[in-house]
Amino acid sequence: MNFEMDGDVLALADAIAEFFARRSDAEAITAASMTSRTADRQRWAALCEMGLPALRVPEPAGIGARLLEATVVAEKVGAVLVPEPAAATIVLASAWSAHEQSTGFLDALCGGSRITALCGFDTVELSETGVVSGRACVPDDDETDAVALPARDCGAGESAIVVLDTAALPPPVRRSAADPTRPTATVDLEGARPVDILRIGDWTAHRRELALLTAAELVGGMQALLTKTIDHAKGRQQFGRPIGSFQTIKHRLADMYIATEQARAAVQLAAVACEDGADTASATVASAARWVPRAAIEVAETAIHLHGAMGYSWETGVHLHLRRALTTRHDFDRSKLLAIGALSPLVEAV
């Protein structure tokens, strides 16, 4: 197992974190979560210019980062709760680059001219006449231009990725804003026609990558909450002294630190297992996908409690990390773990 990371990719991760800090994106996203417009095209265009979507695209067209290294970049994205589909775009660009079809779509995806979300765990049907059927949970915002979905191609008898224009989607069956930074809608896609199709074969490996990068975003959020809560504990005075000096608070902060490091280790171990093609890759990824959201929920709840009444306010944004963790846990339900090839004993334990 090789856990060494390329210095250039780590420098990119640091540059992305500095970019967010310079723009005060964490505060801006918190404020935008109280409105109906959370996605920011200028921010996304800048991230694309830095090479984020091409992170896993092989050189010379892309950066050619390992999955392990990509998890570090995903942490920086998750730390500020970026609404744009960062992890999904990294996986989609990587999958698309492995085929020579529709290079124009890949250029638009990596160039940032179109925001395309990947609903990687919903599977629809693609008829012989090229018509889509089925239901999917898609982003519910005005900035997403297209949605990519895995599909069973009834004509070719293989798996495919279909790209649908969001402007042509029917009205949603129901909406959810449980995570206001990434609101979603369930849409009946009966009769929808794709604007692009990629016949890809087995989608399982890409689902594993998507699960890991999504979990890595949560790890970034856990780290951000730990840092934020430590700063609060240092500055908040009670009985004439910082609350961080009390032993109980110290223990709770230590628990947050341990949970964050364990979650990071679980994600990175699974990433290396996937890279090595280990027999345990499916189970390791499923374990991370199942455990990390639960750890993120515990860390977020602790952060809220240690912030006191402020933790429940919209201004601090602490609760947004809890919402992201809760929705991710819901997304990684039993059927999603089966979709990444998880072993049945592990899935039955969910």
Sequence and secondary structure as in RCSB ss.txt:
>XXXX:A:sequence
MNFEMDGDVLALADAIAEFFARRSDAEAITAASMTSRTADRQRWAALCEMGLPALRVPEPAGIGARLLEATVVAE
KVGAVLVPEPAAATIVLASAWSAHEQSTGFLDALCGGSRITALCGFDTVELSETGVVSGRACVPDDDETDAVALP
ARDCGAGESAIVVLDTAALPPPVRRSAADPTRPTATVDLEGARPVDILRIGDWTAHRRELALLTAAELVGGMQAL
LTKTIDHAKGRQQFGRPIGSFQTIKHRLADMYIATEQARAAVQLAAVACEDGADTASATVASAARWVPRAAIEVA
ETAIHLHGAMGYSWETGVHLHLRRALTTRHDFDRSKLLAIGALSPLVEAV
>XXXX:A:secstr
      HHHHHHHHHHHHHHHHHTHHHHHHHHTTSS    HHHHHHHHHHTSGGGGS TTTS    HHHHHHHHH
HHHHTT  S HHHHHHHHHHHHTS S HHHHHHHHHTSS EEE TT  EEE TTS EESEEEEE SSS  EEEEE
EEETTTTEEEEEEEEGGGS   SEEE SSTTS EEEEE TTB  SEEEE S  HHHHHHHHHHHHHHHHHHHHHH
HHHHHHHHHH EETTEEGGGSHHHHHHHHHHHHHHHHHHHHHHHHHHHHHHT TTHHHHHHHHHHHHHHHHHHHH
HHHHHHTGGGGGSTTT HHHHHHHHHHHHHHS HHHHHHTT  HHHHHT 
